[in-house]
Amino acid sequence: MADHPYIGIWVTKDGQIRHELSADNRYEEARGKRESAYQGHYQVTGNYIEYWDDTGFTADGEFIDGVLYHAGMVLYRKE
């Protein structure tokens, strides 16, 4: 998984929402100045991603043409 193409940081155009997808299948979501708004684990199957927050919240998304669509948000890979 360490070399998976979706590992890294994904951000909204305005930079307010940031997802960091780690190679150990953990994620951290930052919102505005709140760096650790959500944390949990994720699983990628093909282009589909499922999130399980440590508090029990679940969500999903899809990678299409290098863009992550998640819960009404559009996130782009941070270079």
Jmol script that loads the backbone (N, CA, C; Angstrom):
load data "model"
ATOM      1  N   MET A   1       0.824  -1.194   0.000  1.00  0.00           N
ATOM      2  CA  MET A   1       0.000   0.000   0.000  1.00  0.00           C
ATOM      3  C   MET A   1       0.867   1.257   0.000  1.00  0.00           C
ATOM      4  N   ALA A   2       2.109   1.177   0.440  1.00  0.00           N
ATOM      5  CA  ALA A   2       2.966   2.355   0.566  1.00  0.00           C
ATOM      6  C   ALA A   2       3.130   3.109  -0.745  1.00  0.00           C
ATOM      7  N   ASP A   3       3.044   2.406  -1.863  1.00  0.00           N
ATOM      8  CA  ASP A   3       3.214   3.074  -3.152  1.00  0.00           C
ATOM      9  C   ASP A   3       1.878   3.276  -3.875  1.00  0.00           C
ATOM     10  N   HIS A   4       0.780   3.142  -3.150  1.00  0.00           N
ATOM     11  CA  HIS A   4      -0.536   3.314  -3.757  1.00  0.00           C
ATOM     12  C   HIS A   4      -0.699   4.749  -4.248  1.00  0.00           C
ATOM     13  N   PRO A   5      -1.295   4.948  -5.411  1.00  0.00           N
ATOM     14  CA  PRO A   5      -1.379   6.304  -5.980  1.00  0.00           C
ATOM     15  C   PRO A   5      -2.254   7.274  -5.190  1.00  0.00           C
ATOM     16  N   TYR A   6      -3.047   6.785  -4.247  1.00  0.00           N
ATOM     17  CA  TYR A   6      -3.925   7.694  -3.502  1.00  0.00           C
ATOM     18  C   TYR A   6      -3.346   8.113  -2.152  1.00  0.00           C
ATOM     19  N   ILE A   7      -2.203   7.570  -1.765  1.00  0.00           N
ATOM     20  CA  ILE A   7      -1.536   7.957  -0.525  1.00  0.00           C
ATOM     21  C   ILE A   7      -1.087   9.405  -0.654  1.00  0.00           C
ATOM     22  N   GLY A   8      -1.295  10.189   0.397  1.00  0.00           N
ATOM     23  CA  GLY A   8      -0.839  11.572   0.395  1.00  0.00           C
ATOM     24  C   GLY A   8      -1.910  12.510   0.914  1.00  0.00           C
ATOM     25  N   ILE A   9      -1.773  13.776   0.582  1.00  0.00           N
ATOM     26  CA  ILE A   9      -2.677  14.807   1.079  1.00  0.00           C
ATOM     27  C   ILE A   9      -3.586  15.282  -0.049  1.00  0.00           C
ATOM     28  N   TRP A  10      -4.876  15.384   0.279  1.00  0.00           N
ATOM     29  CA  TRP A  10      -5.912  15.831  -0.639  1.00  0.00           C
ATOM     30  C   TRP A  10      -6.578  17.051  -0.022  1.00  0.00           C
ATOM     31  N   VAL A  11      -6.789  18.105  -0.804  1.00  0.00           N
ATOM     32  CA  VAL A  11      -7.343  19.353  -0.267  1.00  0.00           C
ATOM     33  C   VAL A  11      -8.437  19.906  -1.177  1.00  0.00           C
ATOM     34  N   THR A  12      -9.372  20.638  -0.564  1.00  0.00           N
ATOM     35  CA  THR A  12     -10.362  21.370  -1.348  1.00  0.00           C
ATOM     36  C   THR A  12      -9.671  22.583  -1.970  1.00  0.00           C
ATOM     37  N   LYS A  13     -10.265  23.152  -2.998  1.00  0.00           N
ATOM     38  CA  LYS A  13      -9.653  24.298  -3.685  1.00  0.00           C
ATOM     39  C   LYS A  13      -9.338  25.440  -2.738  1.00  0.00           C
ATOM     40  N   ASP A  14     -10.216  25.669  -1.749  1.00  0.00           N
ATOM     41  CA  ASP A  14      -9.987  26.767  -0.809  1.00  0.00           C
ATOM     42  C   ASP A  14      -9.042  26.388   0.333  1.00  0.00           C
ATOM     43  N   GLY A  15      -8.602  25.119   0.365  1.00  0.00           N
ATOM     44  CA  GLY A  15      -7.659  24.663   1.377  1.00  0.00           C
ATOM     45  C   GLY A  15      -8.256  24.449   2.757  1.00  0.00           C
ATOM     46  N   GLN A  16      -9.560  24.583   2.897  1.00  0.00           N
ATOM     47  CA  GLN A  16     -10.195  24.481   4.215  1.00  0.00           C
ATOM     48  C   GLN A  16     -10.343  23.040   4.698  1.00  0.00           C
ATOM     49  N   ILE A  17     -10.473  22.087   3.787  1.00  0.00           N
ATOM     50  CA  ILE A  17     -10.598  20.673   4.148  1.00  0.00           C
ATOM     51  C   ILE A  17      -9.388  19.951   3.586  1.00  0.00           C
ATOM     52  N   ARG A  18      -8.714  19.195   4.466  1.00  0.00           N
ATOM     53  CA  ARG A  18      -7.526  18.457   4.053  1.00  0.00           C
ATOM     54  C   ARG A  18      -7.611  17.024   4.569  1.00  0.00           C
ATOM     55  N   HIS A  19      -7.400  16.064   3.689  1.00  0.00           N
ATOM     56  CA  HIS A  19      -7.357  14.647   4.053  1.00  0.00           C
ATOM     57  C   HIS A  19      -5.938  14.154   3.844  1.00  0.00           C
ATOM     58  N   GLU A  20      -5.370  13.558   4.868  1.00  0.00           N
ATOM     59  CA  GLU A  20      -4.079  12.907   4.712  1.00  0.00           C
ATOM     60  C   GLU A  20      -4.306  11.409   4.785  1.00  0.00           C
ATOM     61  N   LEU A  21      -4.047  10.721   3.688  1.00  0.00           N
ATOM     62  CA  LEU A  21      -4.189   9.267   3.618  1.00  0.00           C
ATOM     63  C   LEU A  21      -2.809   8.650   3.793  1.00  0.00           C
ATOM     64  N   SER A  22      -2.615   7.910   4.876  1.00  0.00           N
ATOM     65  CA  SER A  22      -1.327   7.300   5.184  1.00  0.00           C
ATOM     66  C   SER A  22      -1.248   5.873   4.647  1.00  0.00           C
ATOM     67  N   ALA A  23      -0.039   5.404   4.474  1.00  0.00           N
ATOM     68  CA  ALA A  23       0.201   4.062   3.935  1.00  0.00           C
ATOM     69  C   ALA A  23      -0.311   2.958   4.867  1.00  0.00           C
ATOM     70  N   ASP A  24      -0.507   3.275   6.149  1.00  0.00           N
ATOM     71  CA  ASP A  24      -0.982   2.272   7.107  1.00  0.00           C
ATOM     72  C   ASP A  24      -2.519   2.233   7.183  1.00  0.00           C
ATOM     73  N   ASN A  25      -3.178   2.797   6.168  1.00  0.00           N
ATOM     74  CA  ASN A  25      -4.638   2.837   6.063  1.00  0.00           C
ATOM     75  C   ASN A  25      -5.298   3.685   7.153  1.00  0.00           C
ATOM     76  N   ARG A  26      -4.568   4.638   7.679  1.00  0.00           N
ATOM     77  CA  ARG A  26      -5.118   5.616   8.612  1.00  0.00           C
ATOM     78  C   ARG A  26      -5.292   6.921   7.854  1.00  0.00           C
ATOM     79  N   TYR A  27      -6.257   7.724   8.302  1.00  0.00           N
ATOM     80  CA  TYR A  27      -6.434   9.044   7.710  1.00  0.00           C
ATOM     81  C   TYR A  27      -6.614  10.072   8.802  1.00  0.00           C
ATOM     82  N   GLU A  28      -6.321  11.301   8.460  1.00  0.00           N
ATOM     83  CA  GLU A  28      -6.569  12.428   9.342  1.00  0.00           C
ATOM     84  C   GLU A  28      -7.179  13.530   8.494  1.00  0.00           C
ATOM     85  N   GLU A  29      -8.273  14.096   8.975  1.00  0.00           N
ATOM     86  CA  GLU A  29      -8.932  15.178   8.262  1.00  0.00           C
ATOM     87  C   GLU A  29      -8.792  16.461   9.061  1.00  0.00           C
ATOM     88  N   ALA A  30      -8.310  17.499   8.407  1.00  0.00           N
ATOM     89  CA  ALA A  30      -8.207  18.827   9.017  1.00  0.00           C
ATOM     90  C   ALA A  30      -9.292  19.705   8.417  1.00  0.00           C
ATOM     91  N   ARG A  31      -9.845  20.588   9.253  1.00  0.00           N
ATOM     92  CA  ARG A  31     -10.886  21.529   8.803  1.00  0.00           C
ATOM     93  C   ARG A  31     -10.503  22.914   9.292  1.00  0.00           C
ATOM     94  N   GLY A  32     -10.201  23.793   8.345  1.00  0.00           N
ATOM     95  CA  GLY A  32      -9.770  25.137   8.715  1.00  0.00           C
ATOM     96  C   GLY A  32      -8.518  25.070   9.559  1.00  0.00           C
ATOM     97  N   LYS A  33      -8.545  25.684  10.729  1.00  0.00           N
ATOM     98  CA  LYS A  33      -7.381  25.682  11.632  1.00  0.00           C
ATOM     99  C   LYS A  33      -7.370  24.469  12.558  1.00  0.00           C
ATOM    100  N   ARG A  34      -8.400  23.665  12.504  1.00  0.00           N
ATOM    101  CA  ARG A  34      -8.491  22.469  13.348  1.00  0.00           C
ATOM    102  C   ARG A  34      -7.791  21.309  12.644  1.00  0.00           C
ATOM    103  N   GLU A  35      -6.558  21.033  13.048  1.00  0.00           N
ATOM    104  CA  GLU A  35      -5.722  20.063  12.344  1.00  0.00           C
ATOM    105  C   GLU A  35      -6.210  18.623  12.453  1.00  0.00           C
ATOM    106  N   SER A  36      -6.757  18.235  13.556  1.00  0.00           N
ATOM    107  CA  SER A  36      -7.194  16.844  13.746  1.00  0.00           C
ATOM    108  C   SER A  36      -8.695  16.785  13.994  1.00  0.00           C
ATOM    109  N   ALA A  37      -9.455  17.269  13.040  1.00  0.00           N
ATOM    110  CA  ALA A  37     -10.911  17.283  13.194  1.00  0.00           C
ATOM    111  C   ALA A  37     -11.459  15.860  13.228  1.00  0.00           C
ATOM    112  N   TYR A  38     -10.962  15.003  12.362  1.00  0.00           N
ATOM    113  CA  TYR A  38     -11.408  13.609  12.295  1.00  0.00           C
ATOM    114  C   TYR A  38     -10.204  12.715  12.033  1.00  0.00           C
ATOM    115  N   GLN A  39     -10.229  11.550  12.645  1.00  0.00           N
ATOM    116  CA  GLN A  39      -9.183  10.547  12.443  1.00  0.00           C
ATOM    117  C   GLN A  39      -9.839   9.184  12.386  1.00  0.00           C
ATOM    118  N   GLY A  40      -9.230   8.280  11.654  1.00  0.00           N
ATOM    119  CA  GLY A  40      -9.773   6.937  11.580  1.00  0.00           C
ATOM    120  C   GLY A  40      -9.001   6.104  10.588  1.00  0.00           C
ATOM    121  N   HIS A  41      -9.659   5.090  10.060  1.00  0.00           N
ATOM    122  CA  HIS A  41      -9.011   4.259   9.047  1.00  0.00           C
ATOM    123  C   HIS A  41      -9.858   4.269   7.777  1.00  0.00           C
ATOM    124  N   TYR A  42      -9.231   3.851   6.707  1.00  0.00           N
ATOM    125  CA  TYR A  42      -9.891   3.845   5.410  1.00  0.00           C
ATOM    126  C   TYR A  42      -9.492   2.602   4.637  1.00  0.00           C
ATOM    127  N   GLN A  43     -10.286   2.301   3.628  1.00  0.00           N
ATOM    128  CA  GLN A  43      -9.980   1.200   2.724  1.00  0.00           C
ATOM    129  C   GLN A  43     -10.313   1.644   1.309  1.00  0.00           C
ATOM    130  N   VAL A  44      -9.389   1.395   0.392  1.00  0.00           N
ATOM    131  CA  VAL A  44      -9.607   1.712  -1.019  1.00  0.00           C
ATOM    132  C   VAL A  44      -9.818   0.411  -1.778  1.00  0.00           C
ATOM    133  N   THR A  45     -10.898   0.362  -2.552  1.00  0.00           N
ATOM    134  CA  THR A  45     -11.180  -0.766  -3.430  1.00  0.00           C
ATOM    135  C   THR A  45     -11.373  -0.189  -4.824  1.00  0.00           C
ATOM    136  N   GLY A  46     -10.416  -0.416  -5.691  1.00  0.00           N
ATOM    137  CA  GLY A  46     -10.468   0.206  -7.016  1.00  0.00           C
ATOM    138  C   GLY A  46     -10.355   1.709  -6.870  1.00  0.00           C
ATOM    139  N   ASN A  47     -11.392   2.435  -7.269  1.00  0.00           N
ATOM    140  CA  ASN A  47     -11.422   3.890  -7.129  1.00  0.00           C
ATOM    141  C   ASN A  47     -12.355   4.349  -6.011  1.00  0.00           C
ATOM    142  N   TYR A  48     -12.880   3.406  -5.245  1.00  0.00           N
ATOM    143  CA  TYR A  48     -13.839   3.688  -4.170  1.00  0.00           C
ATOM    144  C   TYR A  48     -13.119   3.702  -2.830  1.00  0.00           C
ATOM    145  N   ILE A  49     -13.406   4.699  -1.981  1.00  0.00           N
ATOM    146  CA  ILE A  49     -12.791   4.771  -0.658  1.00  0.00           C
ATOM    147  C   ILE A  49     -13.882   4.794   0.408  1.00  0.00           C
ATOM    148  N   GLU A  50     -13.658   4.014   1.457  1.00  0.00           N
ATOM    149  CA  GLU A  50     -14.556   3.998   2.605  1.00  0.00           C
ATOM    150  C   GLU A  50     -13.770   4.480   3.822  1.00  0.00           C
ATOM    151  N   TYR A  51     -14.400   5.334   4.625  1.00  0.00           N
ATOM    152  CA  TYR A  51     -13.798   5.885   5.835  1.00  0.00           C
ATOM    153  C   TYR A  51     -14.563   5.395   7.058  1.00  0.00           C
ATOM    154  N   TRP A  52     -13.842   5.070   8.122  1.00  0.00           N
ATOM    155  CA  TRP A  52     -14.420   4.741   9.421  1.00  0.00           C
ATOM    156  C   TRP A  52     -13.721   5.620  10.455  1.00  0.00           C
ATOM    157  N   ASP A  53     -14.413   6.647  10.910  1.00  0.00           N
ATOM    158  CA  ASP A  53     -13.873   7.550  11.916  1.00  0.00           C
ATOM    159  C   ASP A  53     -13.734   6.806  13.238  1.00  0.00           C
ATOM    160  N   ASP A  54     -12.763   7.200  14.052  1.00  0.00           N
ATOM    161  CA  ASP A  54     -12.548   6.551  15.345  1.00  0.00           C
ATOM    162  C   ASP A  54     -13.753   6.677  16.274  1.00  0.00           C
ATOM    163  N   THR A  55     -14.646   7.627  16.017  1.00  0.00           N
ATOM    164  CA  THR A  55     -15.844   7.790  16.852  1.00  0.00           C
ATOM    165  C   THR A  55     -17.012   6.948  16.356  1.00  0.00           C
ATOM    166  N   GLY A  56     -16.848   6.264  15.194  1.00  0.00           N
ATOM    167  CA  GLY A  56     -17.903   5.415  14.657  1.00  0.00           C
ATOM    168  C   GLY A  56     -18.589   5.968  13.421  1.00  0.00           C
ATOM    169  N   PHE A  57     -18.313   7.211  13.057  1.00  0.00           N
ATOM    170  CA  PHE A  57     -18.884   7.824  11.858  1.00  0.00           C
ATOM    171  C   PHE A  57     -18.308   7.147  10.617  1.00  0.00           C
ATOM    172  N   THR A  58     -19.134   6.937   9.601  1.00  0.00           N
ATOM    173  CA  THR A  58     -18.660   6.347   8.354  1.00  0.00           C
ATOM    174  C   THR A  58     -18.955   7.283   7.191  1.00  0.00           C
ATOM    175  N   ALA A  59     -18.145   7.179   6.151  1.00  0.00           N
ATOM    176  CA  ALA A  59     -18.326   7.981   4.947  1.00  0.00           C
ATOM    177  C   ALA A  59     -17.655   7.253   3.802  1.00  0.00           C
ATOM    178  N   ASP A  60     -17.880   7.749   2.594  1.00  0.00           N
ATOM    179  CA  ASP A  60     -17.233   7.141   1.443  1.00  0.00           C
ATOM    180  C   ASP A  60     -16.953   8.210   0.398  1.00  0.00           C
ATOM    181  N   GLY A  61     -16.291   7.791  -0.653  1.00  0.00           N
ATOM    182  CA  GLY A  61     -15.966   8.704  -1.734  1.00  0.00           C
ATOM    183  C   GLY A  61     -15.465   7.930  -2.939  1.00  0.00           C
ATOM    184  N   GLU A  62     -15.131   8.670  -3.975  1.00  0.00           N
ATOM    185  CA  GLU A  62     -14.654   8.042  -5.201  1.00  0.00           C
ATOM    186  C   GLU A  62     -13.593   8.915  -5.844  1.00  0.00           C
ATOM    187  N   PHE A  63     -12.558   8.267  -6.346  1.00  0.00           N
ATOM    188  CA  PHE A  63     -11.511   8.939  -7.099  1.00  0.00           C
ATOM    189  C   PHE A  63     -11.875   8.854  -8.575  1.00  0.00           C
ATOM    190  N   ILE A  64     -12.002   9.999  -9.233  1.00  0.00           N
ATOM    191  CA  ILE A  64     -12.310  10.040 -10.660  1.00  0.00           C
ATOM    192  C   ILE A  64     -11.344  11.003 -11.325  1.00  0.00           C
ATOM    193  N   ASP A  65     -10.562  10.499 -12.270  1.00  0.00           N
ATOM    194  CA  ASP A  65      -9.614  11.322 -13.028  1.00  0.00           C
ATOM    195  C   ASP A  65      -8.713  12.150 -12.120  1.00  0.00           C
ATOM    196  N   GLY A  66      -8.188  11.539 -11.052  1.00  0.00           N
ATOM    197  CA  GLY A  66      -7.252  12.211 -10.167  1.00  0.00           C
ATOM    198  C   GLY A  66      -7.872  13.181  -9.188  1.00  0.00           C
ATOM    199  N   VAL A  67      -9.185  13.120  -9.019  1.00  0.00           N
ATOM    200  CA  VAL A  67      -9.901  13.997  -8.094  1.00  0.00           C
ATOM    201  C   VAL A  67     -10.685  13.113  -7.128  1.00  0.00           C
ATOM    202  N   LEU A  68     -10.706  13.504  -5.827  1.00  0.00           N
ATOM    203  CA  LEU A  68     -11.453  12.759  -4.819  1.00  0.00           C
ATOM    204  C   LEU A  68     -12.774  13.469  -4.552  1.00  0.00           C
ATOM    205  N   TYR A  69     -13.865  12.758  -4.789  1.00  0.00           N
ATOM    206  CA  TYR A  69     -15.210  13.250  -4.504  1.00  0.00           C
ATOM    207  C   TYR A  69     -15.672  12.565  -3.227  1.00  0.00           C
ATOM    208  N   HIS A  70     -15.902  13.365  -2.182  1.00  0.00           N
ATOM    209  CA  HIS A  70     -16.196  12.809  -0.860  1.00  0.00           C
ATOM    210  C   HIS A  70     -17.216  13.685  -0.145  1.00  0.00           C
ATOM    211  N   ALA A  71     -18.376  13.123   0.165  1.00  0.00           N
ATOM    212  CA  ALA A  71     -19.406  13.786   0.974  1.00  0.00           C
ATOM    213  C   ALA A  71     -19.732  15.193   0.481  1.00  0.00           C
ATOM    214  N   GLY A  72     -19.891  15.335  -0.826  1.00  0.00           N
ATOM    215  CA  GLY A  72     -20.225  16.628  -1.404  1.00  0.00           C
ATOM    216  C   GLY A  72     -19.040  17.557  -1.605  1.00  0.00           C
ATOM    217  N   MET A  73     -17.860  17.096  -1.222  1.00  0.00           N
ATOM    218  CA  MET A  73     -16.648  17.896  -1.392  1.00  0.00           C
ATOM    219  C   MET A  73     -15.842  17.378  -2.565  1.00  0.00           C
ATOM    220  N   VAL A  74     -15.029  18.258  -3.118  1.00  0.00           N
ATOM    221  CA  VAL A  74     -14.107  17.904  -4.206  1.00  0.00           C
ATOM    222  C   VAL A  74     -12.709  18.218  -3.697  1.00  0.00           C
ATOM    223  N   LEU A  75     -11.871  17.184  -3.646  1.00  0.00           N
ATOM    224  CA  LEU A  75     -10.512  17.345  -3.127  1.00  0.00           C
ATOM    225  C   LEU A  75      -9.499  17.001  -4.216  1.00  0.00           C
ATOM    226  N   TYR A  76      -8.400  17.752  -4.217  1.00  0.00           N
ATOM    227  CA  TYR A  76      -7.341  17.581  -5.209  1.00  0.00           C
ATOM    228  C   TYR A  76      -6.055  17.198  -4.495  1.00  0.00           C
ATOM    229  N   ARG A  77      -5.235  16.419  -5.167  1.00  0.00           N
ATOM    230  CA  ARG A  77      -3.964  16.002  -4.585  1.00  0.00           C
ATOM    231  C   ARG A  77      -3.078  17.226  -4.380  1.00  0.00           C
ATOM    232  N   LYS A  78      -2.517  17.310  -3.189  1.00  0.00           N
ATOM    233  CA  LYS A  78      -1.555  18.376  -2.896  1.00  0.00           C
ATOM    234  C   LYS A  78      -0.189  17.906  -3.349  1.00  0.00           C
ATOM    235  N   GLU A  79       0.430  18.660  -4.181  1.00  0.00           N
ATOM    236  CA  GLU A  79       1.768  18.298  -4.714  1.00  0.00           C
ATOM    237  C   GLU A  79       2.860  18.724  -3.779  1.00  0.00           C
TER     238      GLU A  79
END
end "model"
wireframe off; spacefill off
backbone 0.3
color backbone group
